[in-house]
């Protein structure tokens, strides 16, 4: 790519950019020779005139001195002029070096508004030569839609001798139009005479795209915020003032947008529990976002409802804000409460039936089987019975005893007298012993820090969870050793049942036909408890039940 030099100044004999011109030493020597000749001639004439006492010596001497001074002045003038030329040339070279290495596009124009210079980055950007860009050639690369506006801005600022800035699309060497931010300023020489303009161009295409993307994002956010089906609010994280609310919020609470802006939820009394609103804001500020936050709120007409909300900390300008979304779950909560009440009634009915069957088995069937065993023993001792009959009676007696034992065990599973009279620890220990003996497995049971007494509902819930967990483990784990742990903390009681067996997929198990895990979860929900399952293939399973507790006496503890 060819580039012509930037010409900052010139004289009739030399261009600073090309370096051609008169020989400085030639002019200097000539001036010096003339001065010396005049000087020595003056000295000789002065001596001769002095000797001959010629009148007018002083006048002649003055002329000689004037000649010497004139020669010296010529010498000094030429030396200063060439120094200025050298300085100008160095300044021009430094400017060209700076301009060609600058990461911006640089241009210059003369007093006729035509461009006289473009730096190398400009030429590299457009892919055109200097000659093609000079004058108004650069305008060929400007997008047709931007050209007239660009020329008008430039011309008006030029005529007013003032700074200007404009954005336009300039065609790059690959044919793509890129957005250029062009900033131009007037140029003045040392005498403050206007000599044209100089400007720089910066490629701002990516910034423009980012701004456009941000604008579209803000439009989409505004549309989603305003038309969202759930109640959305934007509040200040500093003082909780409402900055904006959507239509769904107005419909949900009965408050109009103009009534709430600039006020806080506490001012309006929307939150039934005001400290919960402060805690909500603190959690959002600490974590950045929160989910599944259940809140009771009050409508404008005073009706209390239940919402499920989420909050996220966002930045709008220099202000931290909380974007909140709330879905009304009042009807769902009522349905859950109704279902929970139904589940409670079903479980209570089930427990009552279990107790009835357990008592029947223990008091009736078990007793009758025991009588049958006694009668078989008496018949075995009868001497009238033949030896073959005696042998058969021994077998029947053993089978009957086994049946009686199984019935007793089943009776204890259905209704544990130990749980009712001795507490949860004794009941679990007794069940683990009986279950291990019945299934021929080893169960390691340990308990510590167990608070007491526990409510009958909590005790029964944990006992049933233990039974279900042990039955499932014995049936599916493939191992014969299990660990049961029961312990308490200041606000919870924990029960775990663990094995090192084959493991299983808990999600798939819940979706399957079995009701074991579902039954345990439903029972725990009735006492505000939770169930977690940690199971991995060939690494075993741990069932962990947690139940909040209320102590009848903080000082009472049962070691179990």
N, C-alpha and C positions, 0 to 999 in steps of 0.2 A: 504494500500500500504506500503510495507516495504522499508525502506531506510537505507543503511549502512552509518556509520559516515565518515565524511571527516577527513583523517589522515594527519595532517600537520607535525608530527614528532613523534619519538618513541625511546625508549632505551631498552636494553635487559630485563629489569625487569618490565616495565610498559607501557601501552598505555594511552596517555592523554585523549583519547575519552572515555575509559571505566572507568577510575578512579581507577584501581587496581594497587598495587605496594608495596614496602617495607615501614615499619613504620618509619616515619621521626624522631619521638621522641626516638625510640630505638637506632638509629645510633647516635643521638646527645648525649644521656646520656652515651653511651659507650665511646665516644670521651672525654667527660668531665671527666668521672671517671678515664680514663687512664692518662689524663693530671694532675689531682689532685694527683693521686698516685705518679706519677713521681715527682711532685712538693714537696710533703711532705717527700718522701724518700730522696730527694736531701737536704732538710733542715736538717733532722736528721743526715745524713752523714756529712754534712758541719759542724755541731756543734761538732760532735765526733772528726772529724779530726782536728778541730781547738784546741780542748782541748788537744789532744795528739800531736799536732804540727806535723802532718804527712805530709811529702812532697807530693806534687801532688794535694793538695786541690783545687788549682785554676783550674787545668785541669778537675778535677771531677765536680767542680761547673759549668764549661762551658758546660759539657755534660748534666748536669741537666737542665740548662737554654734552651739548644737546644731541649731537650725532651718536655719541657713546650711549647715552640714556635711551635714545630711540632704538638702537640695536638691541640693547638688553631687554627693552619692553617687547620687541618683536619675538625675541627668544622665549621670554616667559609666557607670552600669550599662546604661542604654538605648543609649548609643553603642557599648559593647562587644558587646552582644547583636546589634545590627544589623550590626556588622562580621563577627561569626561567621556570620550568615545569608548575607551577601554572599560570604564565603569558601566556604561550603558550596555555594552556587549555582554559583560559578565551578568548584569541584571537580566538581560534577555535570555541568556542561556539557563540561568537558575529558574526563571519563570517557566520556560519550556520543559525543563526537567521535572519541576513540580507538577505542572499541568498534565504531562504525559504519564506520570505515575500516580496521579490522584485517582481514588476509586469513584469518581463522579464524572459526568459529562460536562465539559467546559466549552463555552463559545464566546466570541467577541464580535462586536459590530462597530462600524464607523459612524460618522456624522450623517451619512446618507441612509442609515437604517439597514444597510446591507451587511451581512456577516462577513467578517474578514479572517476569522480563525476558528478552528475546531481542534480540540486536543485528540490525542490518539485513542483514549477510551471511547470518545464519541464515534470516531471513524470505525473502530472495531465493532462497536454496537450496531451501527447501521450497515456495515459492510461496504461502504462507499468511499470514494477517494476525496481528497481535500477539494479538488477542483469541482467535483460534483456537488459538494455541500455549500461552497462559497456563494455569496450573494443571497438569493432566495432559494437556492437549490435544496437546502435542508427541508423546505416546506413540502417537498415531494414525498417525504416519509411520514408526514403527519396524517392521521386518520381523517378522511374527508368530513366526517361529522364534527370533528374538533377544529379543523383548519381555520375557518373564519373567526370563531371565537378566540382562537389562539392569536391570530394576526391582529384582531381588534385590541386585545389586551396589551400586546406588545407595542402597537402604534400609539395608543393613548398614553401609556407610561413613558414611552420615548419622548413624545412631544412635551410632556409635563416634567421631564427630567426627574422622575421619581422611581423608587423601587417597585417591583411588581412580582407576583407569583401566580402561577397557573398550573393546571394539570391537563395533560392531553395524552393521547395515544400515539406513540412513535413506533414505526415498523422496524423490528429487529432484523438482523442479517438472515435469520431463518424464516422470515415472513410473518412471524407472530407480532401482533401489536401489543406493546407493553405500555403501562401507564407511567408517565414521567412527571415528576414534580419539578417545575422549572422556576428558579428564583433569579431575577435579574436586577442589577443596580447600575446607575449611571456612572461613567468614568470622567474624570477631570484631570487635566495636566497640572503642572506646577503653578501655572498662571491662573488656575481655576476656570480654564476654558473647557467647555464640554467637548469631548472627543469620541463619544459613543457609549455603548453599554457592554457589560460583561455579565455572564450568568453561568449558573451550574444547573445540571439536571440530575435527578436521582430517580432510579427505578423503584416505584412504590407499588408495583403490581401486586405483590404478595400481601402488602399491608391493605390494599384496597379489597382484595379477596377476603382477607380476614375480617375487615370491617363489614363487608357485605354479608359474610356468613354470620357474624355476630348480630347484624340487623335482622336477618331472617330468623335466627334463633330466638331473638327477643320477641319478634312478631309471633312466632309459633308458641313461645312461652306465654305471651299475653293472651293469645287465643285460647290455649289450653287452660290457662288460669281462669279466664272469664267464663268459658263455656264448660268447664269441667263438671262432671256429674256429682262429685263429692265436694263438700265444703272446704274451701281453701282460704287461708289467711296468710298475710305477710305482716309480721310485727317486728318492731325494733328490738334487737337483743339487749340494748342498753336500758331502755325505760318501758318496754313492753307495749308501746303505742301501736295501734293498728295503722299500718301504712296502706293496706288494700285488702279487700275481701271480694269474693266472687258472688255470682247470683245464687249458687247453691247454698252458700252461707246465709244469705238473706232468707231463703225459703226455709232453711232448717231452724234458724233461731228467731225469725220474725223481726230482726233488726235490719233497718235499711243501711246501705253503704254510707250515706252521708251522716248517719247518726253515730257510726262507730269510728270513722276515721279521726285520728288524733287522740282518741281515748283508749283506755286499756281494758282488758277483760275484767280486771278487778273493779274498775269504775262501773262497768255494766252489770257486774254480778253474774256473769255467764258461767263461771266455774262454781259448782256447788261447794267444792273444797278449795278455797283460795291458796293455801300452802302447796297444794298439789300442782297448781299452775307455776309457782316459783320453782318447785322441784323439777318440773318438766323443762323449764328454760335452762336451769343449771345442768341438767343431764345433756341437753343438746349442745350447750357451750363446751362441756367437758369431752363429749364423745364425737361431736360433729353431726351425729344423726341418731335417732332412736326410732324403734318400730314397736308395734303392738302395745300402745299405751292406752289403757282403758280409763275413761274419764266420765264422770257424771257432770252434765252441763244443764243449764237452766235456760229456757226460752224466754222471750220478752214478756210473755203472759204468765210466767212463773211455773210452767210445767217442767218437771225434771225428767231428763232422758239420759240414755247411756250412749256414748260414742267410743269408737276405736280409732285412735289417732296415731300419727307419725309426725316427726319433725326433722328438719334438716337445716343446718347452718349454711347460709349463703352470703355472698358479699355483693352489695349493690353500691357502686362507687366506693366511697370511703366508709360506708356504714355496714356493720354486721347485722344481718336480719335472720329471722327464723321463719321458714316456710313450713306451714302446718297443713295437714290434711286430716279431715275427720269424717268418718262414715258412721251414720246412725245405726246402732245395733240393738236398739231398744227391743224391737220385736224378736230379734234372734235371742237376746238374753231371756226374754220371757219364755220363749219356746224351750231354751236350754233349762231354765228353772223348772218348767213344767215337766220336761223329760227327766230332769234329775229327780224331781219328786216322784215321778212314775218309777224310775229305776230304784229309788229308795224303797218305795212300797213293794216292788217286785222282790228286791233282795230281802226285805223284812219278811215278806210272805214265804220266800224260799227258806230263810233261816227258821221260821216257825215250823215249816213243814219238815225241815231237817231235824229239828229238835223233837218233833212228834215221832218221826220215823225212828230216830235214835233211841228215844225212850221205849218205843214199841219193841225194837230189836233187843234192847237191853233187858227190859222188864218182862217181856212176854216170850219172844222167840228164844232169847238167850236162856231164860229160865227153863223153858220147856226142853231145850236141847240138853241143858244140864241134868234135868230129871231123866231124860232118855239115856244119858251116859250112865247114870246111877243104876237105872233098871237093867241096862245091859251088863253092868258089873255083877248085879245080883243074879241075873240069869246065868251068867258065866259060872257063878259059884254053885248053882243047883246041880246036885249029883245025878239027877235024872237026865241031864243033857248029855247026849252022846259026844265022844271026843271030836268027831268031825264038826259038830255044831259049835263046840267050844272054840275051835280054831276060827271059825267064821265069825263068831261073836267078838273075838278080839279085834279082828279087822274092822268090823262095824263100829266097835267102841272107839277105835282110833280115828276113823273117819268122822264120827260124830263129834269127837273132841276137837278135831281140826275145824270142823264147820262152826262149832260154838266159839272157837277162838277168832275165826274170821268175822263172825257176826259181831262179836264184842269189839273187834278192831274197827269194823265199819260203823258201829254205834258211836265209838269215840270220835271218828272222823266227822260224823254228822253232827254230833253234839258233844263238846268236850266239857265234862264236869270240872276238870282241872282249870280250864280257862275261866270258868265262872267263879270258882272258889279260891284258886291258888294264884291266878295272874298269868300274864302272857309268857313270862320266862319259863315258869314251870310247865305250862301247857306245851310250849314249843319243844322243850327238852323231852317231855314224855312222848310227844308225837314222833320226834326224830328217832327215839329208841324203838318205838313200836314199828315205825315204817322201815327202819334198817333191818330189824329182825324179820319182818314179813317179806321184804324184798331181797334179803340177803345182801345188803349194801352197807357201806361204812359212812356214817355221817358225823362230821366234826362240828359240834355246836359250841359256840363261845358267846358270852354276853358280858357287858361291862357298862358302867355309868348309866344304867337304865333307870330313868325317873319313874316315880309311881305315886299314887295309883293312876293308871291310865283309864280313860273313859271306856266303857264297854264297846262302843262303836269302833274306836281305834284298835283295841285289842282283838276284836273279832275280825276286823279288816286285815290286820297283819297276819293273823292265824290262817285265814283263807288264802292269802297271797302265798304264804309258806307252803301250804298244802298243794296248791296248783303248781308252784314252781318245782317242788320236789317230784311230783308225779310226772311233769314234763321232762325233767332232767333224767329221771330213772328210765323213762320210756325212749328218749331220743338221743341222749348224749353218748351212749356206748361205753361209759365208764361206771365204776362201782364205788367211787369215792367222791363225796360232796362236802362242801363247807357251808355252814350257816352261821351268820354273825348278826347279833342284835345289840345295838348300843344307842345311847341317847346323848344329845347335846343340850344346850340351854333352851333351844326353841324347836328342836326336831327329834324325832326318833327314826332310826335307820334300820332296815332289814335287808341283808344281802344273801342270796343263794348262788353259789358258784360251783362250776365244774370245769374240768380240763378236757372236755369231750370234743365232739365233731363240730359243734357250733351250728348256726343257722342264720338265714337272712330274716331279720326282724320285720322289715317292711313287707316281704312276701308272706310271712307268717300271719301278719295282721289282715292281709287281704285274702287269705285262704279260708277254708271252711271251719277251721278250729276257732274256738272261743276262749282259749286259755288266756292269752295276752289281753284281749279285749275285756274279758271278765275282770282281770286284775286291775286294769286301768279304770274301769267303771266303778269298782269298789273303792279305789283310792280317791276318785273324784268326790265321792260322797263325804269324805273326811278331809277335803282340800289337800289331798296328797298327790304325789307324782310318782310315775314309774319310768325308769330308764333301763334299757337293755343294751349291754355291750357284748356282742357276739361276733366271733371271726372263725372262718373255716379252719378246723383242726387246731384251734387255739382256745376253745372253750367258750363258756357263756357265764355272764354275771347279771343276775336280776337284782336291781336296786330300788327299793321302795322307800320314799321319804314322806313322813307325815308330821305336820305341825302339831304341837302338843300344848295343853294347858294343864299345869300341875295343880293338884288339889293341895299339895303342901310341898314347898321347895326343899324342905329338910328331909323328906322321906325318899329313900333310895333302896332299890331292891337289887341285890347281887344276882338273883336268879338261881 
